[in-house]
Amino acid sequence: MFRKIVSQLSFSPALVAQLGFYAKRLRKEQATRRMGLVFVALALVVQSLVVFQAPTPANASNSNDFVPGGLGIGSARSFDNFMRPYDANANNLKDIFNSAGITREEITSTRFGQFVVGNKLSWGRENRPGSTTFPVRDAAGNQVNTVFARPLTQFAGAGDSYYAYIGHSAKVGWFAILQICGNLVTDIVPPPPQPPTPPKPPIDTPPPKVVIPPAKIGFTKTAKNVSQGNVDATKVAAKENDKITFTLTVKNTGGMPEKVELQDYIGDTLEYSTLTDKGGGTYNEQKRSCHGQA
């Protein structure tokens, strides 16, 4: 078209205006083509990102999920997406499985696969119609949460199948951990864990009875010659007007206290002497003895 207009310029000078219009149109089309190339390049960049970068999970988080967002889809699926919150006991996840009787070793022994819904029970955090309430207790036996088990047919047909990590527990038998939400699936609901037994009150035991031995009284008598320097009067002959002091000693070598009546016959002594000091005792002249208490 451009060549045709140029070849006819000598016959019709008015075609110069059309030639200018056509030149402007060519410039616009050239700019449009350049823009198209830019968009094509951008589209190629976006497509390369899709090919070489792994997709992120597309699961929507639900308040009923044991693991919000699930364990990942496609190449993003990872069992570590379950074990991390399990080991951290996030939202009592570890307490839930411990309360159900499923150990960590049994969890790590699971294998990824599919199972058919059938009559299996799905566990979740929300209480819905037809649910069985299951208390969750921590290691100390205190209730820390509540989960609910209900027929999986509430969400799917009995012939449908789900992807999950499937294992076996000594307490509940067959179990599975759903890929899409981390929820537990079982065939049964085991007996719930019991609260800790309160400690028995201490029994008041009477103190041991102390047996005190009876009193054992011993008597001794000594005599000292005061006039001769408190010498033993039984070994030194007394002289006229010597003063002799008699001492009665009472000792209890037993356990029980006992009041003792002291009595000392001094009649033979008074044959050759005179009583000058009763020492706090009482002298019985008829019996010729001294009496006292200790």
GILIN-V307628 format. One record per pair of residues at least 24 apart in sequence whose C-alpha atoms are under 6 Angstrom apart, sorted by sequence separation. I is the first residue (numbers start at 1). J is the second residue. D is the distance in whole Angstrom. If there is no record, write none. Layout:
BEGIN
I	J	D
I	J	D
END
This chain:
BEGIN
124	148	5
222	246	6
265	289	4
123	148	5
222	247	5
264	289	5
123	149	4
221	247	6
264	290	5
122	149	5
221	248	5
263	290	6
121	149	6
122	150	6
220	248	6
263	291	5
121	150	5
220	249	5
262	291	5
121	151	4
122	152	5
219	249	6
262	292	5
121	152	5
219	250	5
262	293	6
120	152	6
218	250	6
261	293	5
218	251	5
260	293	6
217	251	6
260	294	5
217	252	5
216	252	5
99	136	6
216	253	5
216	254	5
215	254	4
96	136	6
118	158	4
214	254	6
215	255	5
117	158	5
213	254	6
214	255	6
215	256	5
213	255	5
214	256	5
95	138	6
116	159	6
117	160	6
212	255	5
116	160	6
117	161	6
116	161	4
115	161	5
115	162	6
114	162	5
114	163	5
113	163	6
113	164	6
112	164	6
112	165	4
111	165	5
141	195	5
110	165	6
111	166	5
141	196	5
110	166	5
110	167	4
64	124	5
123	183	6
64	125	5
123	184	5
64	126	5
122	185	5
121	185	5
121	186	5
120	186	6
121	187	6
102	169	6
120	187	5
101	171	6
71	179	5
70	179	6
70	180	5
70	181	4
70	182	5
67	181	6
67	182	5
65	181	5
66	182	5
66	183	5
END
